[in-house]
Amino acid sequence: MNEDLDAALAFVTARIEEEAVQSGEPLSPEERFLLQYLPKHSAMPLSPDAETPALLPRDFAYEKLCALAKSSNRSDVARDAGSAKNWEFSAAVSKLNRHPMAWLLDWAGVKVRKPWWDNWLLLFAALLFIAIGIVPLVLAGDEPWSSTRWIIMGSGYIVTLLLMYFGSRRIEEWQLNQTIERCRANSNTSFPK
């Protein structure tokens, strides 16, 4: 998996640097450093009252990298439609590894396609969540519940929510792995197996 991430990062970094050179404004050392070491956390500190984010000046270097990635992606796809798989591969790998490059690619408009059944799965999960909330009301009837019964129902509800959360994370990882394999098979660039 580390080889995939290294290949994806190398691809995106090289394409951004090439696009910067083609635009006539090569990356400065600071921009190149930022591209190599993207921040892992948002630089948005909270203001002293801890309720609203403090206003920060725009990060022009990061915005430039996003614009270069977007421009490079668009020109690659316009030149060769098959190169979209390289960008999708890079986006999927960086998202799967929770690398900050995923943010940059998302801001640049590079999306990881979701399967057709993903929306149906979301609808099913929402209906399951609603059903789990309604079941205690139906079972309650007219008589008051004992504290043991409330504890059992509450615990079941919490366990079901946790299973849905971890299940959705597992499904997302599986989808990203499927996307990576599909892109690797259809790509015109040789990514590691």
N, C-alpha and C positions, 0 to 999 in steps of 0.2 A: 504494500500500500504506500510506503514511503517513496518508492520509485515512481509511482503514479503521480504523487504530489510534486516531486521534484521535476518530472517531465512537464506537468501542467504549468507550474510556476515558470519554468524555463521558457516554455512556449509563449505565455502571455507577456513575460518580461521582454523577451526578444522582439515580439511584435509591437509592443508599446515603444520600445527604443527605436525600432525601424521607422515607425510612423512619425515619431518626433523628428528624426533626421530628415524624412521626406517632407515634413511640413516646414522645414527650414529653421526650426527652433529645437536643436538637440537638448536632451535632458541635462539640467545642471547637476553638479555633484550632489546637491541637497535633494533634488528630485529623484535621482538615481538611488540615493540612500533610502529615501522614503519608500520607493518601489520595492527595494530589497527587504526592508524592515517595516512593513505596514503595521500600524498600531493594532494591538489585540483588543483594546477596549476603547470606548468612545472617550474623546477628550472633552466631553461636556460635563464639567463639574457643576455641582449644585451651588446655588447662591447661598449666602449666609443664612437666609431664612429657611433653607432646605426644602422648599416647596416648589420653587420654580428654577429652571436651569438658568445659569448665568449666561449672559450674552457674550459670545466670542467672535472675534473677527473671522472672516471667511478664510478657509484654507485653500489658497489659490494653487498651491503645488498639488494637493490631492485632487482638486477640481480639474487641473490640467491632465493628470494621469487618467482620470475617468473619461475625459473628453478624447484623449488619445486612444484609449481602449475602445471606446465607442466608434471612433473614426476607423480604426484599424479593423475592427470586426465588420463594419459595413463595407469597407473596401475589399476585404477578403471574400465576403459573401457575394458581392457584386462581381468579382473576378472569377470565383469558383464556388458554386453553391455547396460543394462537398466540404469546403473548409468550415462551414458552420458546425460540423461535427467536432472539429478540433476545439472550437470555442466552447461548445456544450460539454465536451469532455473535461476541459479545464474548469468550467464552472461547477460541474458535478463533483469532481475530485476535491476542489477546494471547499465546497459546501459539506461534503461528507467528512472531511478532516477538520472542519470548523476553522479554516484558515481565513485570515482577514482578506485575502484576495477575493473571496466569495463576495464580500461587500462591494469591493471595487467593480467586479464584474457585474453585479446586480445593478449598481448605479450606472454602469455603462450600457445597460440594456441587454446583457447576455443572460438569457433565461434557460433553465433546465426544464425541458418539456415533461409534463406529467402525463401518466397514462389516462386513457379515456374513462376508466372506471374510478378515478380518484375522486371526482365530485360525487359519485354515487356512494362511495365509501364514507365521505364526509356527511352526506345526508343520513346514511344508516347510523353513524355514530351519534348524530344529533337526535335522531328518533329514539335511539337506545337511552341516551341521557334523559330525555323527556319521560320515557317509559319508567325508568328507574326512579324518577322523582314522583311519578303518579302512583306507583304500586303501593307505597306506604299509606297513601291517602285512601286507596280502595280497600286495603286490608284492615285499616283502622276501624271502619264501620262506625257504630254508635258508642261502643264501649271504650272507656279510657285504657290506654296501654300501660303495662307495667314498665318499670325502668329497665328491666332486663330486655324486654322486647324492643324498647327504643335503642338500647346499646347495640343489640344484634343488628337491627335495621340500619343504624348509623354506621356501624363497622362495615356492613356489607356494601353500603353506598360508597364509603371511602375506598374500600378495596376495589370496587368496580371502577371508580374514577382513576385510581392509580393504574389499574390494568389497561384502561383505555389510553392513558397518557403514554405509558411505556410501550404499549402495542403500536400506537401511532408513530412513536420514534423509531421502532423496529421496522415498520412498514416504510417509513421515509428512507431509512438506510438501505433497505432492500431495493427500493425504487432507484435510488442513486447508484447502487452497484449495477443494476440492470442497465441504466443509462450509460454508465461507464463502459460496460461490456459491449453494448450496441454501438457506441461511438468508436470504440477501439476496432471493432470489426469493419465499420464503414468508413473509417478515416483514411485520408491520403497521407497522413503522417504516422510513422511507426512509434506508437506509444508502448511502453513495456507491458509485458503480460503478467 
